[in-house]
Structures are given as C-alpha cells and as structure tokens.
Amino acid sequence: MRIVIVGNGKMAEILGDCCRKKKIPFIGFHSENYTEKDDLVVHFGSGRQLPEALEWCNRHNAPLIQGSTGQQLPSKVSILVVNAPNLALPIVKLLSIMPTIADTDTLAEMKIGIIESHQASKKSVPGTAKVMAEIFGISETEIISIRDREKQLQLGVPEEYLDGHGYHWITLEGGGVTIELSTKVNGREAYAYGAISLAKKLLLHRDDLKNRVYQLSEM
C-alpha cells in the first residue's frame, strides 16, 4: 500500500508523520504523479485540489478517502470513495450506537444539552456535534461551542492540546436522573491513524466494494 496525500496543512503533515512511524510508503499529491497498483488517495486539504484528485483517481482507478469537513463530493463517481470527515474511528463507532440510546420515550421528558470544545482556529460547529444534535433531536443552534483557552483549561483540556483537540459533552437531565456522555480527542494523530486503518481495510476488501461514494458509517 502507498498513500497519496492531498493537502498541505497540519493534517496532511501529521498523516505523513504517522505513515513514517508505521513504515507505510506515501507521497504528496501532484497531477503528474505516477501510479502504483495499491495507491490510495487521502484528501486532507481545503477542497481546492479535490476535483483534480478525483480526476486523477478516475484515471488510475485509485480509491479515495475524503477526510476533510465541509467538502462536496459528486453524486456519481466511477471509483471507490469514502466520505469520512471524522476519522477518529472509536468516536465514529460510538456515534453509530447512540441512536439506540436516544430512541426511547423516557428521554423525551429529559432536557438535553451538548457542549463542544475545539481549538480556536476551528470557527464552525464541528460535524460530530451536529450529528449528536440530530441523534438526540435538538437544534444545532442549541450546541454550545467553547473556544476560550481559559475555559478549556477549566474543562480539563491539557494545555499542550489547546491548539489541537476535540471534546464533546452530552447531558440528559430530568426526573431526578442525570446522564452524562463525553468524548475526548487530544491532538490530531487519531484522525491520521484512522485514515491508515481505513485505507488498509479498503484495499483488503476492494473487490467486494462498488464504485460509489460510501459514508464512513457504512464501512
């Protein structure tokens, strides 16, 4: 397996570092790249290079993992594409079982709140928090976002991860009962290792998968 990394930002850099640690061959993406049999493309960019990367994958029949938030993929593709804006795989697994918790009449009588904390550079509400809000039936506008560093320290974010973390807290309260769920991701390596793990899985099961856009939850 060789990973072709699309992007020039922090996540692309971290994916390269994790590939080195795992001794996995990788290269940066350029349209003139030559191709190898087991190339797999990972997009960790702003989206500017995504159309060019998709065209390259079409030309070389290479699978693509789209790992950035807020990207628009074509409705029809002739290659294997996985849309995975959250590659912290344990968190994705938890999200998949949350509907079984939320789907109960008892919770209908409870007050539900969602708080999220991310590095100050993240201006928007993260997709994970939006999914949680949808699962528990509250509006995205009710999500409380924290970007203040002092408040983040008070909430338990280690100082060394203030510039790279993703924390979520869900609270359900009512009838004398309080349920608290939390997820904490420190740093960005979890997303890079998730991309590597998914890449291995895709190449292993490539012949069993269709050429279309999959959501990570389908994998």
C-alpha positions, 0 to 999 in steps of 0.5 A: 500500500502507498498513500497519496496525500492531498493537502498541505496543512497540519493534517496532511503533515501529521498523516505523513508523520504517522505513515513514517512511524508505521513504515507505510510508503506515501507521497504528496499529491501532484497531477503528474504523479505516477501510479502504483497498483495499491495507491490510495488517495487521502484528501486532507486539504481545503477542497481546492485540489479535490476535483483534480484528485478525483480526476486523477483517481478516475484515471488510475482507478485509485480509491479515495478517502475524503477526510476533510469537513465541509467538502462536496463530493459528486453524486456519481463517481466511477471509483471507490470513495469514502466520505469520512470527515471524522476519522477518529474511528472509536468516536465514529463507532460510538456515534453509530450506537447512540441512536439506540440510546436516544430512541426511547420515550423516557428521554423525551421528558429529559432536557438535553444539552451538548457542549463542544470544545475545539481549538480556536482556529476551528470557527464552525460547529464541528460535524460530530456535534451536529450529528449528536444534535440530530441523534438526540433531536435538538437544534444545532443552534442549541450546541454550545461551542467553547473556544476560550483557552481559559475555559478549556483549561477549566474543562480539563483540556491539557494545555499542550492540546489547546491548539489541537483537540476535540471534546464533546459533552452530552447531558440528559437531565430530568426526573431526578436522573442525570446522564452524562456522555463525553468524548475526548480527542487530544491532538490530531494523530487519531484522525491520521491513524484512522485514515491508515486503518481505513485505507488498509481495510479498503484495499483488503476488501476492494473487490467486494466494494462498488464504485460509489461514494460510501459514508464512513458509517457504512464501512 
